[in-house]
Amino acid sequence: MKEFLTLGIETSCDETSVAVVKDGREVLSNIIYSQIDIHKKFGGVVPEVASRKHVEIISLIMKEAIDKANVLLDDINLIAATYGPGLVGALLVGLSFAKGLSFSTKKPFIGVNHIEGHICANYIEHKDLEPPFLCLVVSGGHTHLVYVKGYDSYEILGKTRDDAAGEAFDKIARALDLGYPGGPLIDRLAKEGNEDAIDFPRAYLEEDSFDFSFSGLKSAVLNYLNKRKMQGIEVKKEDVAASFQKSVVEVLSNKTIWAAKKINVNKIALAGGVAANSRLRKELENLSKKNGFKFYYPSNILCTDNAAMIASSGYFSYKSGRQSQLSLNAFPNLKIGERL
């Protein structure tokens, strides 16, 4: 069978990325331009700055992706682009670019849900992984437990009610004056600290609930820091980082295992930016092994926002019979499994 090439485009936040992926699983190129250094001085992403940078760089990134894959634009079979969720201005840049390409080359086009893209990163990393399985998606803006019933079929079992896990990491990192982005910095600092030094709360919510809540934990850490400051007591940042991280990881991991048992699957996957957290990977790996589950997670480069995962998701959706119209708009609050 002739190979099927998908061109993926991702601009949902502050990474401009274009990739070429063969048959949904083999990456021929995955070019990522990160704006972290630009937004670092602001302590977070400035939406208008991100959008303008996408406009400046996207054509060059696409050319580099095509060249590195050693293919021609004529060889591409499908064009896939993120259309939500994300920053609306940033989304529109990649989406408009993809639709223009589709129109000019007469190639089919498909809009991809960014979060579903993160889940599909596991298909690239693990060629043997097939649905059904349970996936914990953790990033700066999202924390979801998703039952992946098929390549294009998703059911949300639980989600955050307030702060996402990655958002909590960023806010606590800011409070500790660590910088941005907070997740990797806390992960690094926590390795030097005592994770049992401070007993921060764990929010498990109602019995049998697979939802998450991290706002209470965030408040508890901020109150701890403020109290120490008022009392003139020196704060051991490494202990705060380690104890905070342990609280987040325990809730995420335990709820994931409980959910897997509830829906009776034997495969668990991890996805999203926080999937790169070493403590979370280790805890889920240990609990999965203890409970007889197979555990999957992507390499660090596929945990970040990237176009390879968008191409993979687009491929499987297209093969499932979906295709988008060129009238498709950006939807910043798009939900998993929602089809627009």
Phi, psi and chi 1 to 4 in degrees:
 res  aa     phi    psi   chi1   chi2   chi3   chi4
   1 MET       -  138.5 -174.5 -178.2  -67.1      -
   2 LYS   -64.9  139.6 -172.4  177.8 -176.8  -66.4
   3 GLU   -66.1  147.5   61.6 -172.7   25.7      -
   4 PHE  -111.2  119.6 -168.7   99.2      -      -
   5 LEU  -106.1  128.6  -59.0 -178.9      -      -
   6 THR  -114.8  130.7  -55.9      -      -      -
   7 LEU   -95.8  118.1  179.2   75.1      -      -
   8 GLY  -104.4  142.8      -      -      -      -
   9 ILE  -132.1  128.3  -62.7  172.7      -      -
  10 GLU  -131.3  119.5  156.5   63.0   22.0      -
  11 THR  -144.0   43.4   62.9      -      -      -
  12 SER   -77.8  -21.3   65.5      -      -      -
  13 CYS  -141.5 -105.3 -168.7      -      -      -
  14 ASP  -120.6   18.1   61.7  -26.4      -      -
  15 GLU  -115.2  131.3  -88.8   90.7   18.7      -
  16 THR  -100.6  119.7  -46.0      -      -      -
  17 SER  -140.9  139.4 -177.5      -      -      -
  18 VAL  -134.0  137.2 -178.5      -      -      -
  19 ALA  -140.9  157.3      -      -      -      -
  20 VAL  -120.9  123.5  178.2      -      -      -
  21 VAL  -126.3  133.6  175.0      -      -      -
  22 LYS   -95.6  127.4 -175.5  172.2   76.3  172.5
  23 ASP    52.7   31.1  -61.8  -29.9      -      -
  24 GLY    76.8   -6.7      -      -      -      -
  25 ARG  -132.9  -21.7  -67.8 -172.1 -175.0 -103.0
  26 GLU  -107.7  117.3 -176.6 -179.1  -17.2      -
  27 VAL   -83.7  119.4  177.5      -      -      -
  28 LEU   -92.0  -29.9  -57.7 -174.9      -      -
  29 SER  -160.0  149.8   66.5      -      -      -
  30 ASN  -152.8   85.8 -172.6   23.7      -      -
  31 ILE   -91.3  127.6  -52.0  -57.9      -      -
  32 ILE  -126.6  124.1  -55.1  169.1      -      -
  33 TYR  -108.6  115.1  171.9   80.0      -      -
  34 SER   -97.2  141.7  175.0      -      -      -
  35 GLN  -102.3   15.4  -59.1  177.9   20.5      -
  36 ILE   -54.0  -45.5  -76.6 -179.6      -      -
  37 ASP   -63.2  -31.2  -70.4  -21.0      -      -
  38 ILE   -70.2  -43.2  -64.1  171.8      -      -
  39 HIS   -88.2  -13.9  -62.4  -79.9      -      -
  40 LYS   -56.6  -39.6 -168.0  177.4  -72.2 -175.3
  41 LYS   -68.4  -18.1   56.4 -170.7  170.7 -170.6
  42 PHE   -94.2   -8.6  -57.1  110.4      -      -
  43 GLY    77.8   11.7      -      -      -      -
  44 GLY   170.7  175.4      -      -      -      -
  45 VAL   -78.0  129.1  176.9      -      -      -
  46 VAL   -96.4  111.1  180.0      -      -      -
  47 PRO   -53.9  -45.8  -28.3   36.2      -      -
  48 GLU   -67.6  -37.6 -172.8  170.3  -34.5      -
  49 VAL   -64.3  -42.2  173.2      -      -      -
  50 ALA   -61.2  -44.7      -      -      -      -
  51 SER   -61.4  -45.9  -58.5      -      -      -
  52 ARG   -63.9  -36.7  -68.5 -173.7 -179.8 -167.6
  53 LYS   -68.5  -37.5 -156.3   63.1 -169.7  176.3
  54 HIS   -58.2  -45.2  -71.9  -46.9      -      -
  55 VAL   -59.4  -42.4  171.9      -      -      -
  56 GLU   -65.1  -37.3  -70.6  175.9   19.8      -
  57 ILE  -106.7  -17.0 -155.6   76.9      -      -
  58 ILE   -62.9  -38.3 -169.2  166.2      -      -
  59 SER   -64.0  -40.7  -66.0      -      -      -
  60 LEU   -66.9  -39.8  -64.3  173.2      -      -
  61 ILE   -64.6  -40.1  -63.0  -63.3      -      -
  62 MET   -63.8  -44.2 -169.4 -157.6   74.4      -
  63 LYS   -60.6  -41.7 -175.8 -179.9 -175.1  -52.5
  64 GLU   -64.9  -38.7 -172.4  175.6  -13.0      -
  65 ALA   -66.5  -43.2      -      -      -      -
  66 ILE   -64.2  -44.7  -68.3  -71.1      -      -
  67 ASP   -64.2  -44.5  -70.6  -14.1      -      -
  68 LYS   -66.3  -33.0 -174.6  171.1 -177.7 -179.4
  69 ALA   -74.8  -11.4      -      -      -      -
  70 ASN    59.0   44.3 -163.6   28.5      -      -
  71 VAL  -131.0  171.8  -62.1      -      -      -
  72 LEU  -107.2  158.4  -59.7  173.1      -      -
  73 LEU   -58.8  -31.5 -164.3   52.7      -      -
  74 ASP   -63.9  -24.7  -75.3  -14.0      -      -
  75 ASP   -77.3  -18.1  -61.1  -35.1      -      -
  76 ILE   -69.9  135.6  -60.9  -62.7      -      -
  77 ASN   -98.4  -26.3  -58.0  103.5      -      -
  78 LEU  -149.6  142.1  174.4   68.6      -      -
  79 ILE  -113.5  123.4  -63.7  169.0      -      -
  80 ALA  -121.7  138.6      -      -      -      -
  81 ALA  -144.6  147.6      -      -      -      -
  82 THR   -68.0  132.1  -53.1      -      -      -
  83 TYR  -122.6    6.7   74.6  108.9      -      -
  84 GLY   158.4  164.0      -      -      -      -
  85 PRO   -76.4  169.9   29.4  -34.5      -      -
  86 GLY   156.1 -166.6      -      -      -      -
  87 LEU   -79.5  125.6  -58.0  173.8      -      -
  88 VAL   -59.9  -41.4   64.9      -      -      -
  89 GLY   -64.7  -42.1      -      -      -      -
  90 ALA   -66.2  -43.6      -      -      -      -
  91 LEU   -58.2  -42.5  -73.1  166.1      -      -
  92 LEU   -62.8  -31.0  -76.9  169.1      -      -
  93 VAL   -64.1  -54.7  177.2      -      -      -
  94 GLY   -66.9  -39.7      -      -      -      -
  95 LEU   -65.0  -45.5 -176.7   60.9      -      -
  96 SER   -64.3  -40.1  -59.6      -      -      -
  97 PHE   -62.2  -44.4 -170.5   82.4      -      -
  98 ALA   -65.5  -42.4      -      -      -      -
  99 LYS   -66.5  -36.9  -69.3 -166.3  -66.9 -175.4
 100 GLY   -63.5  -41.3      -      -      -      -
 101 LEU   -63.0  -44.8  -89.7 -179.7      -      -
 102 SER   -60.8  -44.1  173.2      -      -      -
 103 PHE   -65.7  -43.7  179.6   78.7      -      -
 104 SER   -75.1  -29.2   61.9      -      -      -
 105 THR  -101.8   -7.2   60.6      -      -      -
 106 LYS    60.1   31.6  -65.3 -179.2  172.8   53.4
 107 LYS   -92.4  145.6  -53.0  -76.2 -175.0 -176.0
 108 PRO   -62.7  150.2   19.8  -30.1      -      -
 109 PHE  -126.0  143.7  159.3   72.9      -      -
 110 ILE  -141.2  133.5 -169.9  163.0      -      -
 111 GLY   -84.7  140.0      -      -      -      -
 112 VAL  -120.4  138.0  172.8      -      -      -
 113 ASN   -75.8  124.4 -176.6  -54.8      -      -
 114 HIS   -56.7  -41.5  176.9   78.8      -      -
 115 ILE   -69.2  -39.0  -53.3  -56.1      -      -
 116 GLU   -63.4  -32.2  -66.5  173.5   16.2      -
 117 GLY   -61.0  -43.9      -      -      -      -
 118 HIS   -58.9  -41.0  -86.4  -59.8      -      -
 119 ILE   -61.7  -42.7  -65.9  171.1      -      -
 120 CYS   -70.9  -13.3  -69.7      -      -      -
 121 ALA   -58.0  -27.5      -      -      -      -
 122 ASN   -69.9  -26.4  -78.2  -73.7      -      -
 123 TYR   -68.8  -31.3  -63.5  137.5      -      -
 124 ILE   -71.9  -44.8  -64.2  171.4      -      -
 125 GLU   -71.2  -37.9 -168.9   73.9   38.1      -
 126 HIS  -122.3   97.9  -53.9  -77.5      -      -
 127 LYS   -64.4  -19.4  -53.2  -64.2 -168.6  -97.4
 128 ASP   -93.4   -7.7   60.8  -31.6      -      -
 129 LEU   -73.3  127.1  177.2   61.4      -      -
 130 GLU  -135.4  151.0  -64.8 -179.5  -11.0      -
 131 PRO   -65.7  159.2  -18.0   32.1      -      -
 132 PRO   -86.6  152.5   30.9  -34.7      -      -
 133 PHE  -161.3  167.8   59.7   89.4      -      -
 134 LEU  -101.6  136.7  177.5   69.0      -      -
 135 CYS  -126.7  128.7 -171.9      -      -      -
 136 LEU   -94.3  116.0  172.0   64.9      -      -
 137 VAL  -104.9  117.0 -175.7      -      -      -
 138 VAL  -131.6  120.6  -89.4      -      -      -
 139 SER  -147.5 -172.6   64.9      -      -      -
 140 GLY   -63.0  -32.1      -      -      -      -
 141 GLY  -114.2   -5.0      -      -      -      -
 142 HIS  -142.9  140.8  -52.0  -84.5      -      -
 143 THR  -138.4  110.7  -55.4      -      -      -
 144 HIS  -135.8  146.0  -73.0   82.6      -      -
 145 LEU  -106.6  118.0  -91.1  172.5      -      -
 146 VAL  -121.8  128.3 -177.0      -      -      -
 147 TYR   -87.3  110.0  179.9   22.3      -      -
 148 VAL   -88.8   99.1 -176.2      -      -      -
 149 LYS   -80.4  -32.2  -64.4  179.8  173.9 -179.8
 150 GLY  -155.4  179.8      -      -      -      -
 151 TYR   -64.4  -21.6  -76.1  110.4      -      -
 152 ASP  -135.4   30.9 -165.3   43.6      -      -
 153 SER  -135.4  118.7  177.9      -      -      -
 154 TYR  -131.7  143.3  -55.7   90.1      -      -
 155 GLU  -130.4  124.7  179.2 -174.7  -14.8      -
 156 ILE   -81.1  121.4  -61.7  174.5      -      -
 157 LEU   -94.2  -30.2  -58.0 -179.7      -      -
 158 GLY  -160.0  154.1      -      -      -      -
 159 LYS  -153.5  168.2   59.6 -176.8  177.9 -179.9
 160 THR   -72.6  142.9 -176.2      -      -      -
 161 ARG   -95.2  -11.3  -63.8 -176.7 -177.5  178.4
 162 ASP  -148.6 -111.4   39.4   60.8      -      -
 163 ASP   -70.4  135.4  -69.6   -3.5      -      -
 164 ALA   -74.1  161.4      -      -      -      -
 165 ALA   -59.4  -46.0      -      -      -      -
 166 GLY   -64.4  -35.6      -      -      -      -
 167 GLU   -64.5  -41.1 -175.8 -178.6    0.0      -
 168 ALA   -63.5  -40.7      -      -      -      -
 169 PHE   -59.2  -45.6  -90.0   96.4      -      -
 170 ASP   -63.6  -41.0  -76.4  -20.3      -      -
 171 LYS   -69.3  -39.7  -72.2  178.5  177.8  176.7
 172 ILE   -71.2  -36.4  -62.0  -53.2      -      -
 173 ALA   -61.8  -39.4      -      -      -      -
 174 ARG   -65.5  -40.8 -168.1  177.1  -58.1  125.3
 175 ALA   -65.8  -28.6      -      -      -      -
 176 LEU   -91.0    4.0  -67.8  172.4      -      -
 177 ASP    58.6   40.0  -64.5  -40.5      -      -
 178 LEU   -89.4  -27.5  -60.8 -177.3      -      -
 179 GLY   112.3 -166.1      -      -      -      -
 180 TYR  -135.3  143.7  172.8   84.3      -      -
 181 PRO   -74.0  147.3   28.0  -33.3      -      -
 182 GLY   -77.1  -32.7      -      -      -      -
 183 GLY   -53.9  -57.2      -      -      -      -
 184 PRO   -62.8  -32.6  -20.7   31.9      -      -
 185 LEU   -69.9  -41.4  -62.9  170.7      -      -
 186 ILE   -67.6  -41.2  -75.7 -174.5      -      -
 187 ASP   -57.4  -44.1 -170.4   12.6      -      -
 188 ARG   -67.0  -46.7 -162.5  174.9  -54.4  133.1
 189 LEU   -67.9  -35.0 -176.4   62.2      -      -
 190 ALA   -61.6  -27.5      -      -      -      -
 191 LYS   -64.2  -20.6  -69.8 -179.3  171.4   67.6
 192 GLU   -95.3   -5.5  -56.1  170.0   15.3      -
 193 GLY  -108.6  176.2      -      -      -      -
 194 ASN  -100.6  110.6  175.3   10.3      -      -
 195 GLU   -73.3   -8.6   64.3  178.4   19.5      -
 196 ASP  -104.1    8.0  -62.7  -45.1      -      -
 197 ALA   -67.9  -35.7      -      -      -      -
 198 ILE  -130.2  131.0  -50.1  158.2      -      -
 199 ASP   -93.0   81.8 -173.2   21.8      -      -
 200 PHE   -77.6  153.5  -71.4  129.8      -      -
 201 PRO   -70.1  156.2   26.3  -35.1      -      -
 202 ARG  -119.1  122.0  -81.3   87.4  164.1  143.2
 203 ALA   -97.2  105.0      -      -      -      -
 204 TYR   -98.7   -8.0  -75.4  101.8      -      -
 205 LEU    62.3 -151.8  -54.7  173.8      -      -
 206 GLU   -71.4  157.8  -55.1   86.1    9.0      -
 207 GLU   -60.9  136.8 -170.9  176.0   -9.7      -
 208 ASP    72.4    7.1  -65.7  -30.6      -      -
 209 SER   -86.3  135.2  171.6      -      -      -
 210 PHE  -103.2   11.3  -63.9  128.6      -      -
 211 ASP   -75.8  165.9  -76.5  -10.1      -      -
 212 PHE  -125.5  154.9  -58.9   96.7      -      -
 213 SER  -150.1  122.7  172.3      -      -      -
 214 PHE  -119.7    2.0  -64.0  107.4      -      -
 215 SER   -67.9  -36.9   63.2      -      -      -
 216 GLY   -65.2  -41.9      -      -      -      -
 217 LEU   -63.0  -44.7  170.2   61.0      -      -
 218 LYS   -57.7  -45.3  179.3 -165.2   68.8  178.2
 219 SER   -63.9  -39.3  -63.2      -      -      -
 220 ALA   -63.0  -41.0      -      -      -      -
 221 VAL   -67.3  -44.0  177.3      -      -      -
 222 LEU   -64.1  -39.2  -65.7  177.6      -      -
 223 ASN   -65.0  -39.7  -71.7  -21.8      -      -
 224 TYR   -60.2  -46.9  173.8   87.8      -      -
 225 LEU   -65.5  -42.2  -65.8  174.0      -      -
 226 ASN   -65.9  -39.7  -70.6  -27.5      -      -
 227 LYS   -64.0  -44.0 -173.3  176.4  179.6 -179.6
 228 ARG   -63.5  -38.2  -68.9  -63.4 -177.0  -82.6
 229 LYS   -65.2  -43.8 -175.5  177.8 -179.9 -180.0
 230 MET   -66.3  -31.9  -73.0 -171.7  -68.4      -
 231 GLN   -85.5   -5.2  -66.0  174.3  -24.5      -
 232 GLY    70.4   25.9      -      -      -      -
 233 ILE   -96.4  131.8  -58.4  174.0      -      -
 234 GLU   -66.2  137.0 -176.6 -178.3   -4.5      -
 235 VAL   -98.7  129.7  171.1      -      -      -
 236 LYS   -86.6   99.2  -72.4 -171.2  175.1 -178.3
 237 LYS   -59.4  -36.4  -67.9 -175.6  178.1 -178.3
 238 GLU   -65.6  -35.0   60.2  -88.6   25.9      -
 239 ASP   -70.2  -40.0  -73.9   -7.5      -      -
 240 VAL   -62.5  -46.2  174.6      -      -      -
 241 ALA   -61.0  -45.6      -      -      -      -
 242 ALA   -67.3  -42.1      -      -      -      -
 243 SER   -69.3  -40.8  -60.4      -      -      -
 244 PHE   -62.7  -47.1  160.9   73.9      -      -
 245 GLN   -62.5  -40.2 -179.3  173.0  -97.7      -
 246 LYS   -60.9  -41.0 -178.9 -178.8 -179.6 -178.3
 247 SER   -62.6  -45.3  179.3      -      -      -
 248 VAL   -63.2  -48.3  173.7      -      -      -
 249 VAL   -63.9  -40.6  166.0      -      -      -
 250 GLU   -61.5  -44.7  -79.3 -170.8    3.9      -
 251 VAL   -65.9  -46.9  172.7      -      -      -
 252 LEU   -58.8  -47.2  -69.7  172.3      -      -
 253 SER   -69.5  -46.4  -58.3      -      -      -
 254 ASN   -63.4  -43.3  -73.1  -26.0      -      -
 255 LYS   -66.4  -33.9  -71.2 -148.2  168.4 -162.3
 256 THR   -64.2  -45.6  -59.7      -      -      -
 257 ILE   -63.9  -42.9  -63.2  -62.1      -      -
 258 TRP   -61.6  -42.1  -62.4  -18.8      -      -
 259 ALA   -65.7  -41.0      -      -      -      -
 260 ALA   -60.9  -39.3      -      -      -      -
 261 LYS   -68.0  -38.7  -70.0  178.7  177.6  178.0
 262 LYS   -64.1  -42.5  179.1   77.1  177.5  -72.6
 263 ILE   -93.8   -1.7   62.0  174.4      -      -
 264 ASN    62.1   52.7 -165.3   29.7      -      -
 265 VAL  -111.4  159.8  -65.1      -      -      -
 266 ASN  -114.9    9.8   63.7   -4.2      -      -
 267 LYS  -127.6  133.1  -68.8  177.0  -76.4 -170.0
 268 ILE  -125.2  133.0  -67.4  173.7      -      -
 269 ALA  -121.9  156.2      -      -      -      -
 270 LEU  -121.6  143.0 -176.0   59.2      -      -
 271 ALA  -153.7  161.0      -      -      -      -
 272 GLY   101.6  170.4      -      -      -      -
 273 GLY   -58.0  -39.5      -      -      -      -
 274 VAL   -74.5   -9.5 -175.5      -      -      -
 275 ALA   -63.9  -15.1      -      -      -      -
 276 ALA   -81.4   -8.5      -      -      -      -
 277 ASN   -65.8  122.7 -177.8  -84.2      -      -
 278 SER   -66.2  -36.0   60.6      -      -      -
 279 ARG   -67.9  -40.5 -179.8   72.9  171.5   76.5
 280 LEU   -66.9  -43.1  179.2   58.1      -      -
 281 ARG   -60.1  -46.0  -73.1 -178.8  175.0 -176.1
 282 LYS   -63.7  -44.5 -177.4  179.2  178.5 -178.5
 283 GLU   -64.6  -45.1 -175.8   72.6    7.1      -
 284 LEU   -67.5  -36.0  -92.4  175.9      -      -
 285 GLU   -64.0  -44.5 -166.9  162.7   24.6      -
 286 ASN   -65.4  -46.0  -71.0  -19.6      -      -
 287 LEU   -67.3  -36.8  -72.8  176.0      -      -
 288 SER   -63.9  -44.7  -65.4      -      -      -
 289 LYS   -62.8  -42.8 -173.5  175.0 -178.5 -179.4
 290 LYS   -63.0  -34.2 -178.8  179.6  177.4 -178.7
 291 ASN  -101.7    6.5  -71.4  -84.2      -      -
 292 GLY    80.5   24.5      -      -      -      -
 293 PHE  -100.9  148.8  -61.6  119.3      -      -
 294 LYS   -85.5  137.2  -65.8  178.9 -178.9  177.3
 295 PHE  -119.5  133.1  178.3   54.7      -      -
 296 TYR  -129.2  143.2  -55.9   84.3      -      -
 297 TYR  -153.6  152.9   61.2   85.0      -      -
 298 PRO   -81.5  162.6   -3.1   19.3      -      -
 299 SER   -67.4  162.6   54.7      -      -      -
 300 ASN   -56.3  -38.5  -75.3   -1.4      -      -
 301 ILE   -65.4  -27.1 -166.6   65.0      -      -
 302 LEU   -90.7   -5.4  -68.2  175.3      -      -
 303 CYS   -81.1  -33.7  -68.8      -      -      -
 304 THR   -71.6  167.7   59.9      -      -      -
 305 ASP   -64.8  124.8  -68.1  -11.4      -      -
 306 ASN  -152.3  157.6   68.6   90.5      -      -
 307 ALA   -83.1  -18.5      -      -      -      -
 308 ALA   -62.7  -41.9      -      -      -      -
 309 MET   -67.4  -32.2   68.7 -176.7 -165.1      -
 310 ILE   -69.2  -41.0  -59.2  -56.8      -      -
 311 ALA   -63.0  -41.4      -      -      -      -
 312 SER   -63.9  -47.2  177.0      -      -      -
 313 SER   -62.2  -43.0 -179.2      -      -      -
 314 GLY   -61.1  -41.3      -      -      -      -
 315 TYR   -60.0  -50.0  167.3   83.5      -      -
 316 PHE   -68.2  -34.4  -72.9  113.2      -      -
 317 SER   -67.3  -42.0  -67.4      -      -      -
 318 TYR   -64.2  -41.8 -177.4   74.1      -      -
 319 LYS   -68.3  -20.3  -71.0  -63.8 -175.9  179.1
 320 SER   -84.3   -3.3  -62.8      -      -      -
 321 GLY   107.8    5.6      -      -      -      -
 322 ARG   -95.1  151.3  -78.7 -154.5  -53.6  116.8
 323 GLN  -155.7  144.2 -171.9  174.2  -24.8      -
 324 SER  -100.6  152.9  -59.7      -      -      -
 325 GLN   -84.3  157.2  -59.8  -62.5  -45.7      -
 326 LEU   -72.6   -5.3  -65.8 -178.3      -      -
 327 SER   -85.4   -2.3   57.6      -      -      -
 328 LEU   -57.1  133.1 -177.7   69.4      -      -
 329 ASN  -106.2  169.6 -156.2   -9.7      -      -
 330 ALA   -78.7  140.4      -      -      -      -
 331 PHE  -128.5   96.1  -72.6   86.0      -      -
 332 PRO   -62.1  -22.6   19.0  -30.2      -      -
 333 ASN  -111.0   26.7  -61.9  -47.8      -      -
 334 LEU   -57.0  135.7 -173.8   67.8      -      -
 335 LYS   -99.3  155.3  -64.7  176.6  175.4   58.4
 336 ILE   -60.2  133.1  -65.2  172.8      -      -
 337 GLY    82.8   -8.8      -      -      -      -
 338 GLU   -77.2  133.7 -168.8  173.7   11.7      -
 339 ARG  -118.9  116.7  -60.6  -68.3  177.2 -114.3
 340 LEU  -121.8      -  -60.6  169.8      -      -
